[in-house]
Amino acid sequence: MPLSSSEHISRFPSLEDQLDLITKGAAEIVPLEALKERISKSIATGVPMRIKAGFDPTAPDLHLGHTVLLRKLKHFQDLGHTVIFLIGDATALIGDPTGRDVTRKALTREEIAANAETYKEQVFKILDREKTEVRYNSEWLDKLSYYDMVKLMAQFTLSQMLEREHFHKRFNDEQPIALHELIYPIAQGYDSVALESDVELGGTDQKFNLMRGRDLQKHFGQAQQIVLMMPIIEGLDGVQKMSKSLGNAIGVQEPVGEMYGKLMSISDELMWRYWTLLTDLRGSEIRAMQEQVGEGSLHPMQAKKNLAWTITKGFHSAADADAAAEGWAKMFQQRGVSEDVPKVKVSLAEEGLMVAAVDGGAAEIRVPKLLVLAGLASSAGEATRKLAENAVSLNGEKISGRTYSREAMGDSPILRLGKKSVRVEWL
């Protein structure tokens, strides 16, 4: 029995409400007008859109950078649409060439299967397991015949593939491009045909691949999917993209105290980026919070505490997040450091600050120079005397050495000289 008009409308929020959540943090939507039309159609018919995002299980552990797409999938899911978590077990055999200067090392099917199981454990910390359609692209890609693959590849030219920035660069730099890498965007595009997706999510670095889905859907007579691209989130340093290899990541499975503490170490500027890309707050709610901070009714430190608690709760529990917040506050109280200590920006490229690493050792910071740059001492001579007098503290501990490991200092060290403290933000 068909739904009445009022029942259709009641199934989904209004177009404006949906766009407020869907567009939050999005870097680009192609085309936006088509998304509005597709949302309006789902409201009118009561039929949810099909939202797809693919993940190749090339590594077992996820960090918060990976969850940007998962969070956007959740937004569609919360709005009543059908979310498809696509595990690229077939495409993982090729390896996505995006951002790669060399061909990826091939994974075995056993490695891919093991990673896929780990992925599922982690993604359902964000998505609703009962409402999520989990698919593997081996379901259809493994069934394509030689004839089928030739017909798919015939839809594209070599010049089209070489227009892709990474392929183009490797070609000009005379770096090898394996032929099977050229198949990857076509295989990903065919995923959209097989799933009849209305919207595909991906990072901004995935645009070339995402657009191939539109091409193939048009070829097969399907309505072309909307492509929604999310930005690549910065890590704890606020500069480089979040990456475990760069040491600036927060793992999805990190202990609760470490997760909370790392989130509290980010800059105020980065905090708003994390609110936007890593939480379920609507864009209008985040803008209202920023206005509160601007007018002084909400302290930036409290806004950051709220952020750390919100994210930590999502991956652990409210009780765990409460305990982590209490432990973090006690740590600062015991060290005699105010939580809202003023911040100073210090460039690691500043002349005379760094001592070059020797024989593979860790790079070190000249502490007297740092004290001057941080505004705690007027000269290197004064800073050296204060170190000798045991008047300098780093992260609550007295130090007297003239150099200190950059790694041991951490990403946001707190320096104290006498009664004055500052938090250093590296540039």
Secondary structure as GFF3:
##gff-version 3
##sequence-region A 1 427
A	DSSP	alpha_helix	5	11	.	.	.	ID=ss1
A	DSSP	alpha_helix	15	22	.	.	.	ID=ss2
A	DSSP	beta_strand	28	30	.	.	.	ID=ss3
A	DSSP	alpha_helix	32	45	.	.	.	ID=ss4
A	DSSP	beta_strand	50	55	.	.	.	ID=ss5
A	DSSP	alpha_helix	67	78	.	.	.	ID=ss6
A	DSSP	beta_strand	82	87	.	.	.	ID=ss7
A	DSSP	three_ten_helix	91	93	.	.	.	ID=ss8
A	DSSP	alpha_helix	109	123	.	.	.	ID=ss9
A	DSSP	three_ten_helix	129	131	.	.	.	ID=ss10
A	DSSP	beta_strand	132	136	.	.	.	ID=ss11
A	DSSP	alpha_helix	138	141	.	.	.	ID=ss12
A	DSSP	alpha_helix	146	153	.	.	.	ID=ss13
A	DSSP	alpha_helix	158	162	.	.	.	ID=ss14
A	DSSP	alpha_helix	165	172	.	.	.	ID=ss15
A	DSSP	three_ten_helix	179	182	.	.	.	ID=ss16
A	DSSP	alpha_helix	183	195	.	.	.	ID=ss17
A	DSSP	beta_strand	199	203	.	.	.	ID=ss18
A	DSSP	three_ten_helix	204	206	.	.	.	ID=ss19
A	DSSP	alpha_helix	207	219	.	.	.	ID=ss20
A	DSSP	beta_strand	226	230	.	.	.	ID=ss21
A	DSSP	alpha_helix	256	264	.	.	.	ID=ss22
A	DSSP	alpha_helix	268	278	.	.	.	ID=ss23
A	DSSP	alpha_helix	283	295	.	.	.	ID=ss24
A	DSSP	alpha_helix	300	315	.	.	.	ID=ss25
A	DSSP	alpha_helix	318	334	.	.	.	ID=ss26
A	DSSP	beta_strand	343	346	.	.	.	ID=ss27
A	DSSP	beta_strand	354	355	.	.	.	ID=ss28
A	DSSP	beta_strand	364	366	.	.	.	ID=ss29
A	DSSP	alpha_helix	367	373	.	.	.	ID=ss30
A	DSSP	alpha_helix	380	388	.	.	.	ID=ss31
A	DSSP	beta_strand	392	394	.	.	.	ID=ss32
A	DSSP	beta_strand	397	399	.	.	.	ID=ss33
A	DSSP	beta_strand	403	405	.	.	.	ID=ss34
A	DSSP	alpha_helix	406	409	.	.	.	ID=ss35
A	DSSP	beta_strand	414	417	.	.	.	ID=ss36
A	DSSP	beta_strand	420	426	.	.	.	ID=ss37
###
